[in-house]
Amino acid sequence: MKENDTVKLLRECDAGVKMGVSSINEVLPDVKAKDLRDDLAYCRSQHETLQADIKKELNKYGDHGKDPAVAAKSMSWMKTNMKMAMNDSDKTIADLITDGCNMGVKSLHRYLNQYSAADSESKGIATRLIGLEDNLAKQLRKYL
């Protein structure tokens, strides 16, 4: 059970970190303020570092990870493009990314509870990802 929960938690972290990187990449070209661009680029690099750690852990179990759900990615893309078409300000970007961070934190907490038999390494990774998402949401408040 422990190995099964570990792999499942790591897969969800993998999908979450991929979604985070994708979302940042989608809005980054439209960012106007240098500080916001720097905050997002830094967070993306932290996500990419964590993604490498996730991949390393998944490799131990012979697993290739998980991509974000197609429906979730599509809905995110549509929401982003609709909001940006109406108002392409940094405030809109901060709002979109903050919403994504909050959804990520909520989902990751749910997965931590659901896969409670996961090993401490994978729980630590999930907790690190929650921290990244939570910190970014807090950093973006000044742009809202």
SVG drawing of the C-alpha trace seen along z (x, -y; Angstrom):
<svg xmlns="http://www.w3.org/2000/svg" viewBox="-13 -47 29 49">
<polyline fill="none" stroke="black" stroke-width="0.4" points="0.0,0.0 2.8,-2.4 4.5,-2.1 1.1,-2.5 0.2,-5.6 3.7,-7.0 3.5,-6.6 0.0,-8.1 1.0,-11.1 4.1,-11.7 2.0,-11.4 -0.3,-14.1 2.6,-16.3 4.0,-15.7 0.8,-16.8 0.5,-19.8 4.0,-21.1 3.6,-20.7 0.3,-22.6 2.1,-25.4 5.0,-25.7 2.6,-25.7 0.4,-28.4 3.4,-30.6 4.7,-30.1 1.4,-31.0 1.2,-34.4 4.8,-35.4 5.1,-37.0 2.3,-39.4 3.7,-40.6 4.6,-44.2 6.1,-44.9 9.7,-43.6 9.2,-42.7 6.2,-40.5 8.1,-38.9 11.0,-38.2 8.7,-36.7 7.0,-34.4 10.3,-33.4 11.8,-32.6 8.8,-30.5 8.9,-28.7 12.6,-27.8 11.7,-26.5 8.9,-24.4 11.3,-23.0 13.8,-22.0 11.0,-20.3 9.9,-18.6 13.4,-17.1 13.1,-15.8 9.7,-14.3 11.0,-12.6 13.9,-11.1 11.6,-9.7 9.2,-8.3 12.1,-6.7 12.8,-4.7 9.4,-3.1 9.6,-2.7 6.9,-5.3 6.8,-8.0 4.6,-10.5 1.3,-12.1 0.4,-14.9 -2.3,-17.4 -5.9,-16.3 -6.8,-17.5 -10.0,-19.0 -8.2,-21.0 -5.6,-22.2 -8.3,-23.2 -10.4,-25.0 -7.3,-26.9 -6.3,-27.8 -9.8,-29.1 -10.1,-31.1 -6.7,-32.6 -7.3,-33.6 -10.8,-35.0 -9.7,-37.1 -6.5,-38.3 -8.6,-39.3 -10.8,-41.5 -8.0,-42.9 -4.3,-42.0 -3.0,-43.8 -0.6,-42.5 -3.5,-42.6 -5.4,-40.1 -2.2,-37.9 -1.8,-38.0 -5.4,-37.1 -5.2,-34.1 -2.0,-32.8 -3.4,-33.3 -6.5,-31.3 -4.3,-28.5 -2.1,-28.5 -5.1,-28.3 -6.6,-25.4 -3.2,-23.6 -2.9,-24.0 -6.4,-22.7 -5.8,-19.7 -2.4,-18.8 -3.8,-18.9 -6.6,-16.6 -4.0,-14.2 -1.9,-14.2 -5.0,-13.1 -6.0,-10.6 -2.6,-9.0 -1.7,-9.0 0.4,-5.8 2.8,-7.5 6.4,-7.6 7.9,-10.7 9.9,-11.7 6.9,-12.0 4.9,-13.8 7.9,-16.2 7.7,-16.9 4.0,-17.5 4.6,-19.9 7.3,-21.7 5.0,-22.2 2.2,-23.4 4.8,-25.9 5.8,-27.1 2.2,-27.7 1.2,-29.3 4.2,-31.6 3.6,-32.7 0.0,-33.5 1.1,-35.7 3.8,-37.4 1.2,-38.2 -1.2,-40.0 0.6,-43.3 -0.3,-43.1 -4.1,-42.4"/>
</svg>
